[in-house]
Amino acid sequence: MPQTPRSAPAPSPEELMDRLARVAASYYRHFAAVAAEHGLTLMQGKTLSLLVRPRPMRALADLLACDASNVTGIVDRLAAQHLVRRETDPADRRIKNIVLTEQGERTVHGIRAELMSGLTALEHLTPDERDTLHTLLGRAFPETAAPQDRAPLSP
């Protein structure tokens, strides 16, 4: 991306934080609305999005930054809708992994498609701009860059 001369000083870290907060709030409002169209709460949608691979309840609680007892309720409601199921971990039978069902996979793909249709500005970025944004976000938030935790909806 070509560098252009600056006419104003670079934003301060506080201004960047405020912008990120507004971006996150906007994204989550949109995410919540799309999840609701599928009969889900924001947290249920976020949980589904994290299940690109089976995960134990403890891992879900950590990724959602909430108590394991809250995750149990979320998973119970998703299971009642036939979107997830519990499976015994083959390496440790004491652990129950949460797995998307076929209906859950279809729901995640539908939510993702609807989210992307509302985020068309990302498609208008050039490949170099998307690469730069991806790199900068990874540098600013290195904990989000782990490939094993990439989720289809990136909550």
C-alpha positions as CSV (number, residue, x, y, z in Angstrom):
1,M,0.0,0.0,0.0
2,P,1.6,3.3,-1.0
3,Q,2.4,5.8,1.8
4,T,0.7,9.1,1.5
5,P,2.0,12.3,3.3
6,R,0.2,12.9,6.6
7,S,-1.6,16.2,7.1
8,A,-2.6,15.4,10.7
9,P,-0.7,13.6,13.5
10,A,-1.1,9.9,13.8
11,P,-4.0,8.8,16.1
12,S,-2.9,8.2,19.7
13,P,-3.2,4.7,21.2
14,E,-6.3,5.9,23.1
15,E,-7.9,7.1,19.8
16,L,-7.1,3.7,18.3
17,M,-8.6,2.0,21.3
18,D,-11.8,4.1,21.0
19,R,-12.0,3.3,17.2
20,L,-11.6,-0.4,17.9
21,A,-14.3,-0.3,20.6
22,R,-16.7,1.3,18.1
23,V,-15.8,-1.3,15.4
24,A,-16.3,-4.2,17.8
25,A,-19.6,-2.8,19.0
26,S,-20.8,-2.4,15.5
27,Y,-19.7,-5.9,14.5
28,Y,-21.4,-7.4,17.6
29,R,-24.6,-5.5,17.0
30,H,-24.7,-7.0,13.5
31,F,-23.7,-10.4,14.7
32,A,-26.4,-10.4,17.4
33,A,-29.0,-9.4,14.8
34,V,-27.9,-12.2,12.4
35,A,-27.8,-14.7,15.2
36,A,-31.3,-13.7,16.2
37,E,-32.6,-14.4,12.7
38,H,-31.5,-17.9,13.3
39,G,-33.2,-18.1,16.7
40,L,-29.9,-17.7,18.6
41,T,-28.6,-15.3,21.2
42,L,-25.2,-13.6,20.6
43,M,-23.5,-16.0,23.0
44,Q,-25.0,-19.0,21.3
45,G,-23.9,-17.7,17.9
46,K,-20.4,-17.1,19.2
47,T,-20.3,-20.6,20.7
48,L,-21.2,-22.1,17.4
49,S,-18.6,-20.1,15.6
50,L,-15.9,-21.5,17.9
51,L,-16.7,-25.1,17.0
52,V,-14.8,-25.3,13.7
53,R,-13.4,-28.3,15.5
54,P,-14.6,-30.2,18.6
55,R,-13.7,-28.4,21.8
56,P,-14.0,-29.3,25.5
57,M,-16.3,-27.3,27.6
58,R,-13.4,-25.7,29.5
59,A,-11.8,-24.5,26.2
60,L,-15.1,-23.0,25.2
61,A,-15.4,-21.2,28.5
62,D,-11.9,-19.8,28.1
63,L,-12.5,-18.6,24.5
64,L,-15.9,-17.1,25.5
65,A,-14.3,-15.5,28.6
66,C,-17.1,-16.8,30.8
67,D,-17.7,-19.3,33.6
68,A,-18.0,-23.0,32.7
69,S,-21.5,-23.1,34.2
70,N,-22.6,-20.5,31.7
71,V,-21.2,-22.6,28.9
72,T,-23.1,-25.6,30.1
73,G,-26.4,-23.7,29.8
74,I,-25.5,-22.4,26.3
75,V,-24.5,-25.9,25.1
76,D,-27.7,-27.4,26.6
77,R,-29.8,-24.9,24.6
78,L,-27.8,-25.5,21.4
79,A,-28.1,-29.3,21.9
80,A,-31.9,-28.9,22.4
81,Q,-32.0,-27.2,19.0
82,H,-29.9,-30.1,17.5
83,L,-27.0,-27.7,16.6
84,V,-24.4,-29.4,18.7
85,R,-23.8,-32.7,20.5
86,R,-21.5,-33.9,23.3
87,E,-19.0,-36.6,22.4
88,T,-16.5,-38.4,24.7
89,D,-12.9,-37.4,24.0
90,P,-11.1,-40.4,22.6
91,A,-7.9,-39.5,24.4
92,D,-9.6,-38.9,27.8
93,R,-13.0,-40.4,28.4
94,R,-13.6,-37.9,31.3
95,I,-13.7,-35.0,28.8
96,K,-16.8,-34.2,26.8
97,N,-16.1,-32.4,23.5
98,I,-18.8,-30.2,22.0
99,V,-19.2,-30.9,18.3
100,L,-21.3,-29.2,15.6
101,T,-24.1,-31.4,14.1
102,E,-24.8,-31.1,10.4
103,Q,-27.6,-28.7,11.2
104,G,-25.2,-26.7,13.3
105,E,-22.7,-26.6,10.4
106,R,-25.4,-25.3,8.1
107,T,-26.4,-22.7,10.7
108,V,-22.7,-21.5,11.1
109,H,-22.3,-21.2,7.3
110,G,-25.6,-19.3,7.0
111,I,-24.6,-16.9,9.7
112,R,-21.2,-16.4,8.2
113,A,-22.7,-15.7,4.7
114,E,-25.1,-13.1,6.2
115,L,-22.3,-11.5,8.2
116,M,-20.2,-11.2,5.1
117,S,-23.1,-9.7,3.1
118,G,-23.2,-6.9,5.7
119,L,-19.5,-6.4,5.7
120,T,-19.0,-5.6,2.1
121,A,-16.4,-2.9,2.8
122,L,-13.9,-5.7,3.6
123,E,-14.4,-7.0,0.0
124,H,-13.5,-3.6,-1.4
125,L,-10.1,-3.6,0.2
126,T,-7.3,-4.6,-2.1
127,P,-5.5,-7.9,-1.4
128,D,-2.5,-5.8,-0.1
129,E,-4.8,-3.8,2.1
130,R,-6.4,-6.9,3.6
131,D,-2.9,-8.4,4.1
132,T,-1.8,-5.2,5.9
133,L,-4.9,-5.1,8.1
134,H,-4.5,-8.8,8.9
135,T,-0.8,-8.2,9.9
136,L,-1.5,-5.1,11.9
137,L,-4.4,-6.8,13.8
138,G,-2.1,-9.7,14.6
139,R,0.6,-7.4,15.8
140,A,-1.8,-5.4,18.0
141,F,-3.6,-8.5,19.3
142,P,-1.1,-11.4,19.1
143,E,-3.3,-13.7,21.2
144,T,-5.8,-13.7,18.3
145,A,-3.3,-14.9,15.7
146,A,-3.1,-18.5,16.8
147,P,-4.2,-20.6,13.7
148,Q,-5.7,-23.4,15.9
149,D,-8.2,-20.9,17.4
150,R,-9.3,-19.2,14.1
151,A,-13.0,-19.6,13.9
152,P,-15.2,-19.0,10.9
153,L,-17.0,-16.0,12.4
154,S,-14.1,-14.6,14.5
155,P,-16.2,-13.3,17.3
